[in-house]
Amino acid sequence: MQEWPDQIFHNKGESLEIERITSADLQVRAPEMDETVIVLQRNAKDDRRENSEDIGALEKEAAEQARKKAKEIFDGIFGRLSEKERKTLDVMIVASDAVLTTPSGIKNNHKRAVETAEQIISGLRESMEEFDILENQFLNSSATQDGGTIEVSELKDLSMMEESPEFVDFLKNKYGTGAEFWDAYEADLEKETRLQMKAEGPDDIARRVNYALSVQAQIAHEYHMANPGRRLIIWAVSHYDSISPFIKKNIAGMDMKSYLPVDQGAGISINIDNQGKATCVIQEKEIGLN
C-alpha cells in the first residue's frame, strides 16, 4: 500500500453534512484570466448485467447523456465569454485508467472513466466547432498522439482488488460479495485486519485522489506561469469509490464512516484563483479548501 502525502485540498471551515452529490452539483463556471477550474466527475452508468456480452461498457443512453451534458456545459462557458475571451480558454481532460473489477470475480477491459471522458471530448469538440475555438486550445491534442484522454492511475476507484487480494478474500468470506461487502469496506469495519494486510482504506483513497488533483493543480500553476493571461479547465473523470471518500474527507469534512452517494455522471468543480486560493461550491455553499 503506497503512502500518499497530504496535499492542497482541505476543508478549512465548518464541516458540512451532504446527503448526496447529484448532476445538479456539476456546476462549471468559466475561469477568469490566470485561473483554473478542476472538474471531478463520476463515470457514466455502465452495463452491470451478469449475462451481458459487454459488461462494463457504458450504457448507450448514459454515454449519449454524458456527451450532451458536456456540450451543454461548454456551450454555457463559451457563451458567457466574449469572442476575444474565448481564445484564452484552454481545456485538458484526464480520466482514471481502471478497468471494471468486482468482488464476485468480474473483470474486463472496459475503462469506464476513459469511455466517459471520450464522450466529454466529443461534446467539447462539438461546442468548439460552434464557437470557433482553435484546436490547440484543447490541450490533449498536443499531449496525446490521437488527441484522446490522458489516463491517470491515481484516479482509479480501488487498488485493493489487484494489490490486496488477501484482504478482499477476507471481506468476501465474512460479508459476501454484495452490499454488506461494500458497507463494511466503506465504514472501515475491519480496519485492524486491513492494516495488517496492508490494504488501502477509505482515508488512503481520499489522500490518493487529493494527491492526483493536487498534481493537476501544480500542472495548472506551471502552465499559467509559462502562459500568462490564459484560463484553464481540467476535467477529471473518476469513480464513486474514489470520489465519495475524497469529498467526505477533503471537501465537506464529514465523518468518513458516513455514506455519501455520488450519482453516475455527477460531480463537483474546484476553482483556483490567480493567487492559488481554492474553493468549491456544493449545494449553494462555498467551501474554502486551502
Residue pairs with C-beta under 8 A, 6 or more apart in sequence:
1 159
1 163
1 164
1 198
1 199
1 200
1 204
2 208
4 204
4 207
4 208
4 210
4 211
5 207
5 211
6 207
6 210
7 207
7 210
7 211
7 213
7 214
8 210
8 214
8 217
8 278
8 289
8 290
9 210
9 213
9 214
9 217
9 250
9 251
9 270
9 278
9 289
9 290
10 250
10 289
10 290
11 250
11 251
11 252
11 253
11 287
11 288
11 289
12 288
12 289
12 290
13 253
13 287
13 288
14 253
15 252
15 253
15 254
16 252
16 253
16 254
16 282
16 285
16 287
17 252
17 254
17 258
18 247
18 252
18 254
18 260
18 282
18 283
19 260
19 261
20 260
20 261
20 262
20 263
21 42
21 243
21 244
21 247
21 260
21 261
21 262
21 263
21 266
21 267
21 268
21 282
22 263
22 266
23 69
23 263
23 265
23 266
25 266
25 267
25 268
25 282
25 283
26 39
26 41
26 69
26 73
26 265
26 266
26 267
26 268
26 269
27 269
27 281
28 37
28 39
28 73
28 76
28 77
28 233
28 269
29 37
29 77
29 269
29 271
30 37
30 77
30 78
30 80
30 81
30 85
30 89
30 231
31 37
31 89
31 231
31 232
31 233
31 271
32 231
32 273
32 274
33 88
33 229
33 230
33 231
33 274
34 224
34 228
34 229
34 230
34 231
34 274
35 231
35 232
35 271
35 272
35 273
35 274
36 217
36 220
36 221
36 224
36 231
36 232
36 233
36 234
36 271
36 272
37 232
37 233
37 234
37 269
37 270
37 271
37 272
38 213
38 216
38 217
38 220
38 233
38 234
38 236
38 269
38 270
38 272
39 233
39 234
39 235
39 236
39 267
39 268
39 269
40 209
40 213
40 236
40 238
40 243
40 246
40 267
40 268
40 269
40 270
41 116
41 120
41 235
41 236
41 237
41 238
41 265
41 266
41 267
42 237
42 238
42 239
42 240
42 243
42 262
42 263
42 264
42 265
42 266
42 267
43 58
43 96
43 112
43 113
43 115
43 116
43 237
43 238
43 239
43 264
43 265
44 58
44 59
44 62
44 63
44 65
44 66
44 112
44 115
44 116
44 119
44 264
44 265
45 58
45 59
45 62
45 264
45 265
46 56
46 57
46 58
46 59
46 62
46 100
46 110
46 112
46 115
47 54
47 55
47 56
47 57
47 58
47 59
48 55
48 56
49 55
50 106
54 110
55 100
55 106
55 108
55 110
56 99
56 100
56 106
56 108
56 109
56 110
56 112
57 110
57 115
58 66
58 110
58 112
58 115
58 116
58 119
62 264
62 265
63 115
63 116
63 119
64 119
65 265
66 116
66 119
66 120
66 123
66 265
67 119
67 120
67 122
67 123
67 126
68 123
69 123
69 265
70 119
70 120
70 121
70 122
70 123
70 124
70 127
71 123
71 124
71 126
71 127
72 123
73 123
74 91
74 123
74 124
74 127
74 128
75 127
75 130
75 131
77 89
77 233
78 86
78 89
78 127
78 128
78 130
78 131
78 133
79 131
81 89
85 231
86 131
86 132
86 133
87 133
87 134
87 137
88 229
88 230
88 231
89 133
89 137
89 230
89 231
89 232
89 233
90 137
90 138
90 139
90 223
90 227
90 230
90 231
90 232
90 233
91 124
91 137
91 138
91 139
91 232
91 233
91 234
91 235
92 139
92 140
92 143
92 150
92 232
92 233
92 234
92 235
93 117
93 120
93 121
93 124
93 140
93 149
93 150
93 234
93 235
93 236
93 237
94 117
94 149
94 150
94 151
94 152
94 155
94 216
94 234
94 235
94 236
94 237
95 111
95 113
95 114
95 116
95 117
95 149
95 150
95 151
95 152
95 155
95 236
95 237
95 238
96 111
96 113
96 114
96 151
96 152
96 153
96 155
96 156
96 157
96 237
96 238
96 239
96 242
97 111
97 113
97 114
97 151
97 152
97 153
97 155
97 156
98 111
98 112
98 113
98 155
98 156
98 157
98 158
98 239
99 107
99 108
99 109
99 110
99 111
100 106
100 107
100 108
100 110
100 112
101 107
101 158
101 161
101 162
102 161
102 177
103 161
103 168
103 171
103 172
103 177
103 181
104 177
111 151
112 239
113 155
113 237
113 238
113 239
114 149
114 151
114 237
116 237
116 265
117 149
117 235
117 237
118 148
118 149
120 235
120 237
121 138
121 140
121 147
121 148
121 149
124 138
125 138
127 133
128 135
128 137
128 138
135 141
136 142
138 147
140 147
140 148
140 149
140 150
141 147
143 150
144 150
149 237
152 212
152 236
154 208
154 209
154 211
154 212
154 215
155 209
155 212
155 236
155 237
155 238
155 239
155 242
156 238
156 239
156 242
157 238
157 239
157 240
157 241
157 242
158 200
158 205
158 241
158 242
159 200
159 208
160 167
160 168
160 199
160 200
161 168
163 199
163 200
164 197
164 198
164 199
164 200
166 197
166 199
167 190
167 193
167 194
167 197
167 199
168 199
170 190
170 193
170 197
171 181
171 184
171 185
171 190
172 181
174 184
174 190
175 181
175 183
175 184
183 189
184 190
185 202
186 202
186 244
186 245
186 257
186 259
187 257
188 194
188 201
188 202
188 203
188 256
188 257
191 201
194 201
195 201
200 208
202 245
202 248
202 249
202 256
203 245
203 249
203 256
205 241
205 242
205 245
205 246
206 245
206 246
206 248
206 249
206 250
206 256
207 249
208 242
209 238
209 242
209 243
209 245
209 246
209 250
210 246
210 249
210 250
212 236
213 236
213 246
213 270
216 234
216 236
217 272
217 278
219 234
220 232
220 234
220 272
221 276
223 230
223 232
224 230
224 232
224 274
240 261
240 262
240 264
243 262
243 267
244 260
244 261
244 262
245 256
247 254
247 260
247 262
247 268
247 282
248 254
248 255
248 256
248 258
248 260
249 256
250 289
251 268
251 280
251 282
251 287
251 289
252 260
252 282
252 287
254 260
268 280
268 282
269 280
269 281
270 278
270 279
270 280
270 289
271 278
271 279
271 280
271 281
272 278
273 279
276 290
277 288
277 290
278 288
278 289
278 290
279 286
279 287
279 288
279 289
280 286
280 287
280 289
281 287
